[in-house]
Every structure is written in C-alpha cells, then in structure tokens.
Amino acid sequence: MLTLLFVVFLLGMVGVRLWLANRQIRHVLSHRAEVPAEFATRIGLESHQKAADYTTARVRLGMFELVFDAAVLVGLTLLGGLQILDLWVSSLVTHDLLRQVLLIVVVSVLLGVIGLPFSIYRQFKLEAKFGFNRMTPGLFVGDMLKGLLLGLVLGLPLLAAVLWLMAEAGTYWWLWAWGLWSGFNLLVLFIFPTWIAPFFNKFTPLTDETLASSIRSLADRCGFALNGLFVMDGSKRSAHGNAYFTGFGKARRIVFFDTLLARLTPDEIIAVLAHELGHFKHKHILKRIVFSFAGALIFFAILGWIAQQSWFYTDLGVIPQLGGRNDGMALLLFFMVIPVFTFALTPLFSWFSRKDEFQADQFATQQSSAEQLVSALVKLVDDNASTLTPDPIHSAFYDSHPPASIRIRHLLAS
C-alpha cells in the first residue's frame, strides 16, 4: 500500500511542479517585451528582459533537476539502491552504531556528489551568464570542504546520539530525540553569528558613523537590543545583495552585504532595515522557530511509530536486517520520502510567509518611509534580476515574498 501511495504522491508532485514551471516560463516570456506600467519610469526594458531570461533559465534548470532527483529517489528506494548500500556497508563494519552512522554518511556523500554538477553549472554557468557569479573555483571548493568539516564536527555527534536514543531510550525515544534536536538547533542559532558565519565570510564593523547612528536610533525605537553592526563580504561570491539580523538576546547583530551598501542610499538602507525589524517586532522569527519545533515533534512521533513497521521498509525497497538494528535506514527512508507527502502544504506555508512580509512592510512605513522602501525594493529587484511578471498561480504556490508589483502597490496605498 505504501508503495502505491509513494508512487502516486511522487508522480503528483513532479507533475504539479512541472506544470507550475511551464506556467511560469510562458507567463514571464509573454510579458518580456514590455515593462509593467508601474515600473516603466524606474526599470529599463533591457533590465526587464534580463530578468525574464534569468528567471526562465533558472526554472528550466530546476525542471531538469526535479526529474533527475525524482529518478535518483526511485533508484535509491523502490529499485533497491539503499538496500545495496546497506549490504555493502554491513560487509565493512560490524559494530551496529558505527554501521548505521556510516550508512547515513555514505548516502549523504553520494547525494552530494550526484548533485554537484548542478551546483557547479548553476554557479559558474547560469549565474555567470547573467553577471552574478563572483566565486572562484578555489572558493567553491573551499566552501564545500568547510561545509563538510562543519557537518562532521556538528552533525556526526548529533546523528550518533539520535541513533543511540533510538536503540536505548525505549518506546518514547522519539521524544528524547526531539528534545535533543531542538536543543541542538537552538545552540546552532546562538553560536551562528560568532562562530559559524565567520568560518565562511569576513565580517567587519560598519564604518559609516552617520548611518550607524541612524540605525541605532531605529533599533532603539523598535526595542531591538543591538550588539553590533557588521558588513559581510558577500561580493566575493555573488553580486546579489541582502541584509539580515541574527542572534539572540545580547548577541543580536545586524549584518549588511557589502553589495547592498554599495547600491542603496542611507535612507533606503534604513527603510530595508525597518522592514527586517518588523519581523522582529511582530515575533515572526520566534513564531517560525516554535512552529518548526512543533512540526518536528509531529514528525519524530510519526517516525517513532513507522520505524517499527516492517512494511515501511519493504514497501520502499529495503529488506530490514534481522541481525542488527535498522534505525539508520529508518531515518534515511523517512527523511527522503517525507517531502513527497508534505509537498501539498507548500502553498499554505508560502501564504503565511507572504502575510508576514506585508506586516513587516507596514511596520517599516511607520518607522521610516514607504517611498524609500519602494525605491529600495525597485533597486533590489533590478539588481537581482527578479521578474516583475511572475505567473500568479506559480507565485501563490511558491513565493515566500509577494510579487514586487503587489508589494509596492500595498506600500504606496498605506
């Protein structure tokens, strides 16, 4: 029964995603010849056409990657790929815990290698073609090795601990595992600004004292305890720009991409930052963390039950080992197939995210200027080659942010 459900849901997911992608391409290309009226005086036709071409190129690559990933998923599950890897790892390692850890590591590395050509093409062909890539091959390899090292240092101990709990903590192991997972994620959120992020990027204090003073004044008005203003060397990887705040309590800091500071005026920067602080003021980040923890609890509870069912393995192409535990295989199967069954929830999550964005925009107009935020958004849309004419259905299904035209219309009406 699970085999049939998996196939139906997988085909449904792939079919819907390809249909949405085709809609997006057709809609964007059909509006390529003319800049929408509300942007006609702000964005040139050449920039508009570049955005259309960039969008369609990314969507087409995504379509190919989607079909490829679906084929890999079927190959690893129903066609016996995981079964083969499990038997091979078992021939190398007899210790139960080490065997299961190694199995997950092997599958993770395999998936990373399989996906590497897409990452390379996206970075050095697609992004480079449209003038966004600034990453060198050396930096690309360095980031990959750093990510691997970080995974070994942080991920392996967590994985081993979860597998140990599955074997030793009894029927309610999933509750203990969820608590461990939650604590680990909170720890990562706490140490990210000062330990993890500097591992990949250089952060320097903001030197523009006039801008820094305006930002501190805004932060004080918003009740945001600020521990630092930093500029990140994002330009060494990409021409895209952004800003964000990170950390908890006294460790909160605001980070600007150097590309953003180079493009926006001080007033526009304040408006963008006011939007980001709107997320803080309305507790959007906290709500998302709580929601993700609640969702994880549900998933761990389902995993706690389904991992004990033999049909869970056999219906997905795996024969459980009788002489050892199958907890590692249960983790692999569950987290590989669960996105197939939760895909239908995507538009709901997107709707909630867009709702938060409108709320943050409204807050920004109260703390800065709607006109300055509109001006900043237009520049960011132009610089990032974001399409001005997304397909409405595609946008409603996927987009975490409202389309620029709708967002600007709301801002100007506020």
GUVO-407062 format. One line per 2 residues: number of its first residue (from 1); their letters; for each residue x, y, z of N, C-alpha, C. Coordinates in steps of 0.02 Angstrom, whole numbers, plus 50000, padded with zeros to 5 digits. Layout:
REM residues N
NUM) A) X Y Z X Y Z X Y Z  ...
This chain:
REM residues 414
1) ML) 50041 49939 50000 50000 50000 50000 50043 50063 50000  50097 50063 50042 50140 50121 50045 50175 50132 49978
3) TL) 50192 50078 49944 50224 50084 49879 50179 50122 49830  50116 50103 49829 50069 50137 49784 50060 50210 49803
5) LF) 50052 50223 49867 50045 50293 49889 50106 50334 49872  50165 50305 49883 50227 50341 49868 50232 50358 49794
7) VV) 50217 50310 49751 50220 50321 49679 50169 50374 49658  50108 50369 49684 50055 50418 49666 50075 50488 49688
9) FL) 50097 50495 49750 50116 50561 49775 50177 50588 49739  50225 50545 49724 50285 50568 49689 50268 50592 49618
11) LG) 50229 50552 49582 50208 50573 49515 50166 50637 49518  50123 50642 49569 50084 50702 49577 50127 50763 49590
13) MV) 50176 50756 49634 50221 50811 49650 50260 50833 49588  50290 50785 49553 50328 50801 49493 50284 50833 49440
15) GV) 50224 50805 49430 50178 50832 49381 50157 50904 49396  50140 50917 49459 50119 50985 49479 50176 51034 49472
17) RL) 50235 51013 49493 50293 51059 49489 50312 51074 49417  50309 51025 49374 50324 51037 49303 50270 51082 49272
19) WL) 50207 51070 49290 50152 51112 49265 50161 51185 49287  50178 51195 49350 50189 51262 49376 50249 51295 49343
21) AN) 50301 51257 49332 50361 51284 49300 50346 51306 49228  50308 51265 49192 50289 51284 49124 50245 51347 49123
23) RQ) 50201 51352 49171 50160 51413 49177 50204 51474 49188  50253 51467 49233 50297 51523 49248 50336 51545 49186
25) IR) 50363 51497 49150 50402 51514 49090 50358 51549 49038  50300 51521 49025 50256 51551 48975 50234 51621 48995
27) HV) 50217 51630 49058 50192 51695 49080 50247 51747 49078  50306 51730 49101 50362 51778 49102 50382 51797 49031
29) LS) 50387 51748 48986 50407 51763 48917 50353 51802 48880  50290 51790 48896 50236 51827 48862 50235 51901 48881
31) HR) 50267 51919 48937 50269 51989 48959 50340 52018 48952  50383 51983 48915 50453 52003 48910 50463 52067 48870
33) AE) 50418 52082 48824 50428 52137 48776 50413 52206 48805  50380 52208 48864 50360 52273 48890 50365 52275 48966
35) VP) 50394 52329 48992 50400 52339 49064 50331 52356 49092  50309 52324 49146 50245 52343 49176 50241 52417 49190
37) AE) 50181 52446 49182 50173 52518 49185 50199 52549 49250  50188 52514 49307 50209 52544 49371 50285 52547 49380
39) FA) 50321 52511 49335 50395 52511 49338 50426 52546 49278  50385 52571 49232 50411 52597 49169 50461 52653 49177
41) TR) 50453 52695 49228 50499 52752 49238 50558 52734 49282  50559 52673 49309 50611 52654 49357 50658 52600 49330
43) IG) 50632 52556 49288 50671 52500 49263 50668 52499 49187  50726 52493 49155 50730 52494 49082 50710 52427 49052
45) LE) 50695 52429 48987 50673 52369 48952 50729 52316 48952  50791 52337 48945 50846 52289 48944 50851 52251 49010
47) SH) 50843 52286 49066 50845 52254 49132 50786 52207 49140  50727 52229 49117 50667 52187 49121 50676 52122 49081
49) QK) 50705 52127 49023 50715 52068 48981 50768 52022 49011  50819 52052 49041 50870 52012 49076 50838 51972 49132
51) AA) 50794 52004 49170 50759 51969 49225 50716 51912 49198  50683 51923 49142 50641 51871 49112 50684 51812 49091
53) DY) 50740 51826 49059 50784 51773 49035 50816 51735 49094  50836 51773 49146 50866 51742 49205 50815 51696 49240
55) TT) 50754 51720 49246 50701 51680 49278 50688 51616 49240  50680 51621 49175 50665 51561 49135 50723 51512 49135
57) AR) 50785 51538 49135 50843 51493 49137 50845 51454 49203  50831 51489 49257 50831 51455 49323 50775 51404 49327
59) VR) 50716 51421 49301 50659 51375 49304 50673 51313 49262  50702 51323 49202 50717 51266 49159 50768 51219 49192
61) LG) 50819 51248 49222 50867 51206 49258 50834 51169 49315  50789 51204 49350 50753 51172 49405 50709 51115 49382
63) MF) 50680 51121 49323 50639 51066 49295 50681 51004 49282  50738 51014 49252 50782 50957 49238 50806 50926 49303
65) EL) 50824 50968 49352 50848 50943 49416 50793 50905 49453  50731 50929 49447 50674 50896 49479 50666 50824 49454
67) VF) 50666 50816 49388 50657 50749 49359 50716 50704 49378  50776 50732 49376 50836 50693 49394 50832 50671 49467
69) DA) 50814 50716 49512 50810 50699 49584 50756 50647 49597  50700 50652 49561 50647 50602 49569 50672 50533 49547
71) AV) 50710 50531 49493 50737 50467 49469 50786 50439 49519  50828 50481 49549 50876 50459 49600 50838 50431 49660
73) LV) 50785 50466 49681 50746 50444 49738 50716 50374 49725  50688 50364 49667 50660 50299 49650 50715 50246 49647
75) GL) 50772 50265 49619 50828 50218 49615 50853 50196 49683  50854 50242 49731 50879 50226 49798 50827 50187 49838
77) TL) 50763 50198 49824 50711 50165 49864 50683 50104 49828  50636 50114 49784 50600 50058 49753 50644 50012 49711
79) LG) 50697 50039 49682 50741 49998 49640 50799 49968 49679  50802 49978 49745 50849 49942 49786 50916 49973 49799
81) GL) 50925 50036 49782 50990 50068 49793 51011 50069 49865  50966 50088 49910 50982 50089 49981 50997 50019 50007
83) QI) 50961 49970 49982 50973 49901 50003 51045 49879 49985  51066 49895 49925 51134 49879 49903 51186 49913 49947
85) LD) 51176 49977 49960 51223 50015 50002 51225 49987 50073  51167 49968 50099 51163 49941 50167 51203 49876 50172
87) LW) 51196 49833 50123 51232 49769 50124 51307 49781 50117  51325 49830 50076 51397 49845 50066 51428 49872 50130
89) VS) 51393 49919 50162 51419 49947 50225 51423 49893 50279  51374 49848 50280 51375 49794 50329 51434 49747 50320
91) SL) 51459 49742 50258 51517 49700 50246 51582 49733 50269  51578 49798 50281 51638 49835 50303 51641 49844 50378
93) VT) 51583 49854 50409 51579 49871 50481 51529 49825 50515  51548 49798 50571 51502 49753 50608 51471 49787 50669
95) HD) 51505 49838 50697 51478 49873 50755 51413 49908 50735  51359 49894 50770 51292 49916 50749 51287 49992 50741
97) LL) 51308 50030 50791 51302 50102 50788 51346 50131 50733  51408 50108 50729 51454 50134 50678 51428 50117 50608
99) RQ) 51400 50056 50601 51373 50036 50536 51318 50083 50513  51273 50102 50558 51218 50145 50540 51240 50216 50526
101) VL) 51288 50240 50566 51316 50307 50553 51349 50308 50485  51389 50257 50470 51425 50254 50406 51375 50250 50348
103) LI) 51321 50213 50356 51271 50209 50303 51243 50277 50287  51225 50316 50337 51197 50382 50326 51249 50428 50295
105) VV) 51312 50423 50317 51365 50464 50289 51375 50447 50215  51377 50383 50200 51387 50361 50130 51331 50386 50085
107) VS) 51269 50380 50107 51213 50403 50066 51215 50479 50058  51232 50514 50112 51236 50588 50109 51290 50610 50061
109) VL) 51349 50578 50064 51403 50595 50018 51383 50579 49946  51351 50522 49936 51329 50503 49869 51281 50554 49840
111) LG) 51232 50575 49880 51184 50626 49857 51219 50692 49842  51268 50709 49884 51306 50770 49872 51345 50768 49807
113) VI) 51377 50711 49793 51415 50703 49731 51369 50705 49671  51312 50671 49676 51264 50670 49621 51238 50740 49605
115) GL) 51227 50780 49658 51201 50847 49648 51254 50899 49631  51318 50880 49636 51372 50928 49624 51372 50959 49554
117) PF) 51361 50920 49501 51360 50951 49434 51308 51007 49428  51251 50999 49460 51200 51052 49458 51225 51115 49493
119) SI) 51257 51106 49551 51283 51163 49588 51337 51200 49547  51381 51161 49516 51434 51191 49476 51405 51228 49416
121) YR) 51357 51197 49382 51327 51230 49324 51290 51293 49345  51252 51288 49400 51213 51346 49423 51260 51405 49440
123) QF) 51315 51390 49474 51360 51443 49496 51402 51472 49440  51434 51428 49401 51484 51450 49353 51459 51458 49281
125) KL) 51399 51435 49267 51370 51445 49202 51311 51493 49204  51258 51472 49240 51197 51512 49241 51208 51579 49275
127) EA) 51233 51579 49337 51245 51642 49373 51296 51685 49337  51348 51654 49310 51400 51691 49274 51372 51723 49211
129) KF) 51328 51687 49176 51300 51712 49113 51263 51778 49124  51231 51784 49182 51192 51845 49196 51229 51894 49240
131) GF) 51293 51883 49250 51336 51931 49284 51333 51930 49360  51309 51875 49390 51302 51872 49462 51359 51835 49497
133) NR) 51390 51788 49463 51441 51748 49496 51506 51786 49505  51532 51785 49566 51598 51813 49580 51641 51762 49618
135) MT) 51616 51701 49621 51651 51649 49658 51703 51615 49612  51762 51604 49639 51814 51569 49603 51807 51494 49616
137) PG) 51835 51452 49572 51833 51379 49585 51865 51362 49652  51919 51398 49670 51951 51384 49734 51905 51398 49793
139) LF) 51869 51454 49789 51823 51471 49843 51765 51422 49846  51742 51399 49788 51688 51350 49785 51709 51285 49820
141) VG) 51769 51261 49804 51794 51200 49836 51805 51212 49911  51831 51271 49928 51842 51287 49998 51778 51287 50039
143) DM) 51725 51317 50011 51660 51317 50045 51634 51246 50054  51644 51204 50002 51620 51136 50005 51657 51097 50060
145) LK) 51723 51106 50065 51762 51072 50115 51745 51097 50185  51734 51163 50192 51715 51190 50257 51647 51164 50279
147) GL) 51601 51160 50231 51535 51132 50247 51540 51059 50269  51584 51021 50236 51594 50952 50255 51623 50947 50325
149) LL) 51673 50988 50339 51703 50988 50405 51653 51007 50459  51612 51057 50445 51561 51078 50493 51511 51022 50505
151) GL) 51493 50986 50451 51447 50930 50459 51477 50875 50502  51541 50863 50494 51574 50811 50534 51577 50831 50608
153) VL) 51594 50894 50621 51602 50918 50690 51535 50923 50726  51485 50950 50691 51420 50961 50724 51370 50905 50709
155) GL) 51368 50883 50647 51316 50835 50628 51327 50764 50651  51389 50739 50648 51401 50670 50667 51384 50655 50740
157) PL) 51405 50698 50788 51386 50684 50857 51310 50683 50867  51274 50729 50834 51201 50730 50840 51172 50667 50811
159) LA) 51195 50646 50753 51171 50586 50721 51182 50524 50765  51243 50518 50792 51259 50461 50835 51215 50461 50898
161) AV) 51203 50520 50926 51162 50525 50986 51089 50504 50972  51062 50526 50914 50994 50507 50896 50988 50432 50886
163) LW) 51037 50402 50851 51036 50330 50840 51042 50292 50906  51082 50318 50952 51089 50286 51018 51022 50289 51055
165) LM) 50989 50346 51052 50923 50353 51085 50872 50305 51055  50874 50297 50989 50827 50251 50957 50836 50180 50981
167) AE) 50898 50163 50998 50913 50095 51020 50903 50085 51095  50914 50137 51135 50918 50128 51207 50864 50163 51248
169) AG) 50828 50211 51219 50782 50252 51259 50711 50226 51262  50698 50167 51234 50633 50137 51241 50581 50164 51192
171) TY) 50518 50151 51208 50463 50167 51163 50459 50241 51146  50476 50283 51194 50470 50355 51184 50537 50387 51167
173) WW) 50579 50349 51133 50643 50376 51112 50634 50439 51071  50581 50441 51031 50570 50498 50985 50561 50564 51022
175) LW) 50534 50560 51083 50525 50620 51123 50593 50646 51147  50636 50600 51169 50703 50620 51190 50743 50646 51129
177) AW) 50736 50614 51073 50771 50635 51012 50749 50704 50990  50683 50716 50995 50658 50782 50978 50687 50835 51024
179) GL) 50690 50821 51088 50720 50868 51136 50793 50882 51120  50829 50830 51102 50899 50838 51083 50906 50879 51020
181) WS) 50864 50864 50970 50865 50901 50906 50848 50974 50918  50799 50988 50959 50779 51057 50973 50835 51095 51008
183) GF) 50865 51063 51058 50921 51096 51093 50979 51109 51047  50994 51061 51003 51049 51070 50955 51036 51129 50909
185) NL) 50975 51135 50884 50959 51190 50839 50961 51258 50874  50940 51261 50936 50945 51323 50974 51018 51341 50985
187) LV) 51059 51291 50998 51131 51304 51007 51162 51331 50943  51144 51301 50886 51171 51325 50822 51149 51396 50809
189) LF) 51086 51412 50823 51062 51481 50814 51100 51530 50857  51119 51507 50917 51155 51551 50963 51228 51562 50942
191) IF) 51261 51509 50918 51332 51515 50901 51343 51535 50828  51291 51536 50787 51300 51551 50716 51334 51618 50704
193) PT) 51311 51673 50736 51341 51738 50719 51416 51743 50734  51437 51714 50789 51506 51724 50811 51554 51667 50794
195) WI) 51527 51607 50778 51571 51550 50766 51563 51520 50697  51502 51513 50673 51491 51478 50610 51497 51525 50550
197) AP) 51460 51581 50552 51461 51628 50495 51532 51652 50478  51574 51672 50528 51642 51694 50511 51686 51640 50481
199) FF) 51664 51577 50486 51701 51522 50456 51698 51526 50379  51646 51560 50353 51636 51564 50281 51646 51635 50254
201) NK) 51632 51685 50294 51636 51754 50271 51673 51799 50320  51697 51855 50295 51730 51904 50336 51680 51958 50357
203) FT) 51678 51973 50421 51632 52023 50448 51672 52080 50478  51658 52141 50455 51693 52199 50482 51641 52249 50508
205) PL) 51657 52286 50561 51610 52336 50587 51593 52388 50535  51531 52411 50536 51509 52465 50492 51546 52529 50510
207) TD) 51579 52559 50461 51622 52618 50475 51586 52684 50464  51529 52683 50430 51492 52745 50417 51455 52764 50481
209) ET) 51484 52811 50518 51456 52829 50584 51388 52862 50578  51377 52901 50526 51311 52934 50517 51257 52881 50507
211) LA) 51271 52833 50464 51223 52778 50452 51215 52736 50515  51270 52722 50548 51268 52681 50609 51225 52714 50663
213) SS) 51232 52781 50669 51192 52817 50718 51117 52813 50702  51100 52819 50638 51030 52814 50617 51002 52744 50631
215) IR) 51044 52694 50620 51022 52625 50632 51011 52613 50706  51057 52638 50747 51049 52629 50820 50986 52664 50845
217) SL) 50972 52722 50817 50911 52758 50836 50849 52718 50817  50849 52689 50757 50794 52647 50735 50787 52586 50780
219) AD) 50843 52554 50796 50841 52495 50838 50813 52511 50907  50832 52569 50934 50807 52590 51000 50731 52600 50997
221) RC) 50707 52632 50944 50635 52643 50937 50597 52578 50933  50629 52528 50904 50596 52463 50894 50607 52416 50953
223) GF) 50645 52437 51003 50659 52394 51060 50705 52337 51043  50749 52347 50995 50795 52295 50972 50863 52305 51005
225) AL) 50881 52259 51051 50945 52263 51085 51000 52244 51035  51043 52291 51019 51091 52283 50965 51161 52273 50993
227) NG) 51195 52222 50969 51263 52207 50992 51316 52222 50939  51296 52247 50882 51345 52263 50831 51315 52272 50762
229) LF) 51349 52312 50721 51331 52323 50651 51389 52300 50609  51377 52253 50565 51431 52223 50528 51417 52222 50452
231) VM) 51471 52224 50415 51468 52218 50342 51500 52152 50322  51465 52113 50281 51489 52047 50259 51513 52051 50187
233) DG) 51568 52018 50173 51598 52020 50106 51561 51973 50058  51497 51985 50050 51457 51943 50005 51478 51949 49933
235) SK) 51511 52005 49915 51529 52017 49846 51581 51967 49820  51615 51932 49865 51666 51885 49840 51633 51821 49812
237) RS) 51568 51813 49825 51532 51755 49798 51480 51774 49746  51446 51831 49758 51389 51847 49714 51378 51923 49713
239) AH) 51345 51945 49659 51327 52016 49653 51259 52030 49686  51225 51978 49709 51161 51987 49743 51173 52021 49810
241) GN) 51124 52061 49832 51130 52097 49895 51075 52078 49944  51090 52089 50009 51041 52072 50060 51062 52103 50126
243) AY) 51019 52098 50176 51034 52118 50244 50993 52073 50290  51019 52061 50350 50982 52019 50397 51005 52033 50468
245) FT) 50964 52013 50516 50987 52015 50586 50988 51945 50612  51032 51933 50660 51043 51865 50683 51061 51867 50757
247) GF) 51056 51808 50789 51074 51803 50860 51015 51811 50906  51028 51798 50971 50976 51804 51023 51002 51846 51080
249) GK) 50955 51878 51115 50972 51916 51175 51025 51968 51161  51078 51967 51201 51131 52017 51194 51176 52003 51134
251) AR) 51168 51946 51102 51210 51928 51045 51181 51951 50978  51125 51989 50980 51094 52011 50918 51140 52059 50879
253) RI) 51143 52048 50814 51182 52092 50772 51147 52100 50705  51161 52156 50672 51134 52169 50606 51191 52163 50556
255) VF) 51178 52127 50501 51229 52114 50451 51205 52139 50383  51249 52177 50349 51235 52201 50282 51283 52168 50233
257) FD) 51258 52146 50176 51302 52127 50121 51336 52191 50095  51400 52187 50079 51434 52246 50053 51402 52268 49987
259) TL) 51374 52222 49949 51341 52239 49886 51278 52282 49898  51245 52271 49954 51186 52310 49970 51205 52382 49987
261) LA) 51256 52390 50028 51278 52456 50049 51302 52497 49990  51332 52463 49941 51358 52498 49883 51303 52523 49837
263) RL) 51244 52495 49842 51190 52511 49794 51137 52558 49822  51122 52552 49887 51067 52590 49916 51091 52653 49951
265) TP) 51047 52704 49953 51062 52764 49991 51050 52750 50066  51077 52793 50110 51065 52782 50182 50991 52778 50200
267) DE) 50950 52821 50172 50878 52819 50187 50846 52754 50164  50868 52729 50107 50841 52666 50082 50864 52608 50126
269) II) 50925 52611 50150 50951 52559 50195 50910 52558 50259  50895 52617 50286 50854 52621 50347 50785 52591 50334
271) AV) 50757 52603 50276 50690 52576 50260 50692 52500 50256  50744 52473 50223 50751 52400 50218 50760 52370 50287
273) LA) 50801 52403 50328 50814 52377 50395 50750 52381 50438  50711 52434 50428 50647 52440 50465 50601 52381 50448
275) HE) 50603 52359 50385 50564 52300 50366 50588 52239 50403  50654 52229 50406 50682 52171 50441 50665 52173 50516
277) LG) 50667 52233 50544 50650 52240 50615 50575 52230 50626  50536 52240 50573 50464 52225 50578 50453 52151 50592
279) HF) 50495 52109 50563 50490 52037 50578 50505 52024 50651  50554 52060 50677 50571 52053 50748 50514 52078 50792
281) KH) 50488 52137 50777 50437 52168 50818 50374 52125 50821  50356 52094 50766 50296 52053 50763 50310 51980 50781
283) KH) 50372 51967 50803 50392 51900 50826 50384 51846 50773  50394 51866 50710 50388 51817 50655 50441 51762 50661
285) IL) 50502 51781 50678 50556 51731 50682 50541 51682 50739  50521 51709 50797 50505 51666 50854 50448 51619 50838
287) KR) 50397 51645 50804 50340 51602 50786 50362 51547 50739  50406 51562 50692 50429 51511 50645 50471 51458 50680
289) IV) 50511 51479 50729 50550 51431 50767 50504 51384 50805  50455 51413 50839 50407 51373 50878 50369 51325 50831
291) FS) 50349 51351 50773 50312 51309 50726 50356 51252 50700  50419 51267 50686 50463 51215 50660 50476 51162 50713
293) FA) 50481 51183 50776 50491 51134 50831 50428 51091 50840  50369 51122 50835 50307 51084 50840 50300 51035 50783
295) GA) 50317 51057 50722 50316 51013 50665 50364 50955 50672  50424 50970 50698 50474 50918 50708 50450 50866 50759
297) LI) 50414 50889 50811 50387 50843 50860 50338 50794 50828  50296 50819 50784 50249 50777 50748 50286 50726 50705
299) FF) 50337 50750 50669 50375 50705 50626 50412 50651 50666  50441 50671 50722 50476 50622 50764 50427 50570 50791
301) AI) 50366 50592 50810 50316 50545 50835 50295 50496 50780  50286 50521 50719 50269 50476 50664 50326 50427 50651
303) LG) 50387 50453 50652 50445 50410 50641 50451 50357 50696  50435 50376 50758 50438 50328 50813 50392 50269 50803
305) WI) 50335 50281 50770 50288 50226 50757 50306 50188 50693  50320 50226 50640 50328 50193 50575 50393 50154 50571
307) AQ) 50443 50173 50610 50507 50137 50608 50500 50066 50635  50445 50051 50671 50433 49984 50698 50393 49940 50651
309) QS) 50372 49967 50593 50330 49930 50547 50373 49901 50491  50370 49836 50482 50412 49805 50431 50393 49827 50361
311) WF) 50327 49842 50350 50306 49864 50284 50335 49931 50264  50354 49971 50313 50386 50036 50297 50450 50025 50258
313) YT) 50487 49974 50275 50549 49959 50240 50536 49922 50175  50499 49868 50179 50490 49826 50120 50452 49861 50064
315) DL) 50404 49904 50081 50366 49940 50030 50407 49995 49997  50465 50011 50027 50509 50062 49998 50575 50032 49974
317) GV) 50573 49967 49962 50629 49935 49928 50686 49911 49972  50674 49904 50037 50727 49883 50084 50704 49823 50124
319) IP) 50748 49773 50130 50735 49716 50174 50771 49729 50240  50734 49737 50295 50766 49753 50359 50815 49699 50380
321) QL) 50869 49720 50412 50919 49673 50437 50892 49638 50499  50897 49572 50501 50872 49534 50558 50924 49530 50614
323) GG) 50988 49535 50595 51040 49528 50645 51063 49592 50676  51032 49647 50659 51053 49713 50686 50995 49761 50683
325) RN) 51007 49821 50707 50954 49872 50708 50951 49907 50640  50892 49935 50626 50880 49968 50562 50863 50042 50571
327) DG) 50885 50070 50627 50867 50139 50642 50896 50188 50591  50958 50177 50570 50988 50221 50519 50949 50219 50454
329) MA) 50928 50160 50434 50889 50153 50373 50821 50186 50382  50792 50182 50441 50728 50214 50453 50734 50290 50445
331) LL) 50788 50319 50472 50799 50391 50464 50807 50410 50391  50846 50371 50354 50856 50386 50284 50791 50383 50245
333) LF) 50755 50329 50252 50692 50321 50215 50643 50376 50233  50636 50389 50297 50586 50437 50319 50600 50507 50291
335) FM) 50662 50530 50299 50677 50598 50279 50687 50606 50203  50695 50550 50168 50698 50553 50095 50628 50556 50064
337) VI) 50580 50521 50095 50513 50518 50064 50464 50567 50093  50477 50594 50153 50428 50638 50185 50414 50701 50143
339) PV) 50464 50731 50108 50448 50789 50066 50397 50774 50012  50394 50713 49989 50346 50693 49937 50275 50699 49964
341) FT) 50266 50680 50027 50199 50680 50057 50179 50748 50086  50227 50791 50099 50212 50857 50127 50212 50913 50075
343) FA) 50227 50895 50013 50231 50946 49960 50166 50986 49954  50109 50954 49964 50045 50988 49956 50036 51046 50005
345) LT) 50076 51047 50059 50071 51101 50108 50109 51164 50087  50148 51159 50033 50189 51216 50012 50152 51281 50004
347) PL) 50095 51283 49969 50061 51348 49961 50036 51377 50027  50021 51334 50076 49999 51359 50141 50056 51395 50176
349) FS) 50115 51364 50176 50173 51395 50207 50192 51460 50171  50186 51459 50105 50201 51519 50066 50154 51576 50083
351) WF) 50090 51559 50092 50040 51610 50109 50056 51642 50176  50073 51602 50226 50090 51629 50291 50151 51674 50287
353) SR) 50201 51654 50247 50261 51694 50240 50246 51761 50207  50205 51761 50155 50188 51824 50122 50148 51869 50169
355) KD) 50106 51839 50210 50068 51878 50260 50116 51914 50307  50169 51880 50329 50218 51911 50372 50255 51967 50337
357) EF) 50268 51958 50272 50304 52010 50234 50262 52074 50229  50197 52067 50217 50154 52125 50215 50153 52160 50283
359) QA) 50152 52122 50336 50151 52150 50404 50217 52187 50418  50273 52158 50397 50338 52191 50406 50343 52254 50365
361) DQ) 50315 52253 50304 50314 52313 50263 50274 52369 50296  50216 52351 50325 50175 52401 50358 50213 52432 50417
363) FA) 50248 52391 50454 50288 52416 50510 50342 52463 50485  50373 52446 50428 50427 52488 50401 50401 52557 50382
365) TQ) 50340 52561 50356 50313 52627 50338 50301 52671 50399  50292 52640 50457 50281 52678 50518 50347 52702 50548
367) QS) 50402 52667 50533 50466 52683 50563 50513 52721 50515  50497 52719 50450 50540 52754 50403 50496 52787 50350
369) SA) 50505 52768 50287 50467 52799 50233 50447 52746 50182  50383 52747 50164 50359 52700 50114 50393 52712 50047
371) EQ) 50403 52776 50030 50435 52793 49966 50507 52767 49964  50542 52772 50020 50612 52749 50021 50615 52672 50016
373) LV) 50567 52638 50048 50565 52566 50044 50548 52544 49972  50501 52579 49941 50484 52565 49871 50546 52574 49826
375) SA) 50581 52630 49836 50641 52643 49797 50693 52588 49806  50702 52567 49869 50750 52513 49883 50728 52448 49850
377) LV) 50664 52432 49855 50639 52370 49825 50649 52369 49750  50636 52425 49717 50645 52429 49645 50718 52417 49627
379) KL) 50764 52447 49665 50835 52437 49652 50855 52364 49663  50829 52333 49716 50846 52264 49730 50817 52217 49677
381) VD) 50756 52231 49656 50725 52191 49603 50767 52197 49539  50788 52257 49523 50827 52269 49463 50896 52236 49469
383) DN) 50929 52246 49524 50997 52219 49533 50997 52143 49535  50945 52113 49565 50943 52040 49571 50909 52006 49513
385) AS) 50889 52046 49463 50855 52019 49404 50794 51976 49423  50755 52002 49470 50693 51968 49490 50638 51987 49440
387) TL) 50601 51938 49417 50549 51952 49368 50495 51996 49397  50472 52043 49356 50417 52087 49376 50350 52057 49358
389) TP) 50350 52003 49320 50287 51974 49296 50283 51899 49309  50285 51878 49372 50279 51806 49386 50209 51781 49372
391) DP) 50203 51718 49356 50137 51687 49347 50101 51689 49415  50039 51713 49418 50003 51719 49482 49997 51653 49520
393) IH) 49983 51598 49485 49974 51534 49518 50041 51508 49543  50093 51513 49502 50160 51493 49523 50181 51533 49584
395) SA) 50169 51598 49583 50187 51641 49639 50149 51623 49702  50084 51611 49695 50044 51594 49754 50066 51528 49784
397) FY) 50090 51483 49743 50110 51417 49767 50178 51419 49802  50226 51455 49773 50295 51451 49797 50320 51512 49835
399) DS) 50302 51572 49814 50338 51632 49835 50329 51648 49909  50385 51655 49944 50384 51675 50014 50374 51750 50022
401) HP) 50388 51788 49968 50378 51860 49967 50326 51876 49913  50284 51927 49925 50236 51946 49874 50272 51972 49812
403) PA) 50241 51965 49752 50271 51995 49692 50283 52069 49703  50335 52095 49671 50355 52165 49682 50299 52214 49667
405) SI) 50262 52202 49614 50208 52249 49595 50155 52253 49649  50135 52195 49676 50084 52194 49729 50111 52225 49792
407) RI) 50172 52209 49809 50203 52236 49870 50208 52312 49867  50230 52337 49810 50237 52410 49803 50169 52444 49804
409) RH) 50120 52413 49774 50052 52440 49774 50027 52447 49846  50039 52397 49887 50019 52400 49957 50056 52455 49994
411) LL) 50120 52461 49980 50160 52512 50015 50136 52583 49998  50123 52595 49935 50102 52662 49914 50031 52678 49937
413) AS) 49991 52627 49951 49923 52638 49975 49920 52646 50050  49975 52631 50085 49974 52634 50159 49980 52705 50184
